[in-house]
Amino acid sequence: MTAALLIGLCQAPTAHAAASFPRIDASGFQLVSGDTFATYGDRVTALEQKPGLTPVGVTEVLAAANRTGRALCHSTYLTAALNPKGFCWQDGEDDDENVWIPQGVTGSGDAGGGRRVVAASWHNANDTAIRVSFVDLTTYKYRHVLLVEPTSDGNFTAIAGHGHGMFWSGNKLVVATSGSVLRVFDLSHIWRTDTSTGEVGLGADGKYHALWHAFALPQIGAYWYAGGGCANTTGTKPCFASLGIDHSGSGSFVAAEHTTRGGGRIVRWPLDEAAGLPRAVDGVVQAVEAFDSPVWGMQGAVSYEGKFVITGVCPEYADNIGDGVDYPSCLHRGVGGSSTTVWTKAPRNTENLSYWPATNELWLLSEQLRERVVAHIPWS
């Protein structure tokens, strides 16, 4: 580590003027799920009659962990007084290569307690597959699980997309696999698969495979905008670049759009925490509220009791956008409907956030090659 870097880590974040964080109209933001839960439910039930696809849970996945993370081994750029803790991925492909790239973060603090576990989503280099890692925070041992879609012909296939963000509520994992679709998975229905080939589904050898992964997690439902599609900053279909549960109030989650130069929207959606799913009335999930974010390069957002933390570009680097250099991210905090200010620098290319109120831990995940960290700091 260079002396200049050490000095930068020890300096307090530069003060910046508050930026307006106004409330906007959310009345037109609506999601539907159609008959997906019935359709995929029937397909999952049928597949679980097949030899070898008896469902298991996260406990069994962790018991078969085959990789081990390391205590924080890269710079986080977070203010030292926040005493950041966390881990790096196992040395090798997970940290050093872009075969898979991490995006979303959630964990047991969202799910409702129990064994301390972090879950992270990754997309592969060409966005043809998404996986989720389950990490035991006691040992940092972990295992990757491939997300799959049961098909109408009694098989399953890999799910394409970016794995933008996700949340874990009860037994449900909700993943923003593309800009306009939230896919739902049941963590009590994970399938063991053969690791000998890169096939997905039933292979020529009569065994089920999941792109060399030992486990596959099948989709059980989905939510999307009626008619499909989404558009950043405009219209009534805000894109999903991140997801984060708000554990205050009657239950909700927030989703943020990614934009280069501000104007991305942060939308609050109702959450039925008992079911672990977006709360629908007459088949429609109606957004609760929305805000116009001033944060440039917004990647992730999470809220609690009206307060937000947002990750994006640091104001001092705003003029450098597009110059090909990866600068540290910043965490911005503020109050919805009022304003935001910069809180602290953060790891380069910080993606998603998750707040666990029972332990007062704000978790973050970064995707920067050879600097990937999953870290937590106090919320306040």
Residue, then its C-alpha position, 0 to 999 in steps of 0.5 A: m500500500t502506498a503512502a499516498l493511499l494510506i494518507g487518503l484512507c486516514q483523511a476525513p471525507t471532504a464536506h459538500a453542500a447538501a443536494s436536493f432529494p425531492r419526492i416525486d409522483a409514484s402513482g403510475f408505478q405498478l407491478v404485476s405477477g400474472d399466473t407465474f407462481a402457479t405456473y412455476g410452482d407446478r413445474v417445480t413440483a414436477l421436477e422434484q419427482k425426478p431422481g436427484l432433485t429432492p429439495v434442500g435448504v441453505t443449511e445443506v448448501l453451507a455444509a457443502a461449502n467449497r470456498t473460503g473467504r478472507a478477512l478484509c484484505h483490500s482497501t475499503y476507503l471507508t472512514a477509519a472511525l467507522n471501523p469497517k469489517g467484512f471479508c474478501w472472496q477466496d483468492g483466485e477466480d472470485d477476486d482476480e477474474n471477471v468470469w463472474i462479477p458480484q452485484g447484489v447483497t443481502g443476508s440473514g439480517d434481512a431474512g429474519g435472524g438465525r445463522r449469520v449468512v451473507a448472500a451475494s448475486w453475480h452475473n457471468a461475463n456475457d450475462t447468460a447466467i446468474r449465481v448466488s453465493f451463500v457465505d457463513l460469516t463465522t468461517y467465511k466458507y461459502r458455496h455458489v448456487l446457479l439460478v435456473e428457470p423451470t421450463s415447460d418441457g420438464n427441464f430447467t435452463a440458466i437465467a440470463g441477466h445481470g443480477h442487479g440486486m436482491f433481498w432475502s425475506g423469510n424463505k424467499l429470495v427476490v432478485a432483479t435479474s434484468g432492469s424490469v423483472l423481479r424473479v422470486f426463488d424459494l430457499s427451501h427448494i434448492w436442488r443438488t446437481d452434478t458438477s461434471t459438465g457445463e450443461v444446464g438441466l438434464g444432460a446427455d448422461g441422464k444427470y441434472h447439471a447447473l453449469w459446473h455448480a453443485f446446486a441450482l435454485p429454481q424460480i417460483g414466480a416473477y413481477w414485472y411492469a404490465g407490457g414489459g420494459c423499463a426506462n431510466t429517469t423517465g416514464t412509469k417503469p423505473c428500472f431496477a438496478s438495486l433492491g434493499i429491504d426497509h425494516s421500519g414501518s409496515g414493511s417495504f423495499v426500495a429499488a434504485e435506478h442506475t444513471t451516469r449523471g443523476g436523476g435516477r429514481i428511488v422507489r419504495w414498494p410495499l413488502d409482505e414480510a410474512a410472505g417474503l413477497p411484494r404486497a399486491v392488492d387485486g394482483v397489482v403491486q402499487a409503489v408507495e413513494a418515490f424520490d429523484s436522486p441527486v447522486w451521480g452514478m447511483q448504484g444502490a440504495v437502502s432506507y430505514e425510518g425515512k433515512f437513506v444511504i445511497t452509493g454512487v460517484c463522489p462529487e470530487y470525481a464528477d468531472n472525471i466520469g468517462d475518463g476510464v479510471d475507477y475512482p472510489s465510490c462514495l456513500h451519500r446519506g439523507v432524508g427522503g423528500s429533503s436532501t443528501t450529503v456525502w458521508t464517506k468514501a467507499p470501495r471502488n465500484t460499490e454496488n448494493l447495500s443492505y441494512w440489518p437493524a438487529t445488529n446495526e450493520l450496513w453491508l455493502l458489496s463492491e465489484q472492482l476486479r482484484e479489490r472485491v470486498v463485502a464489508h459492513i459499518p454501523w448505520s449511524 
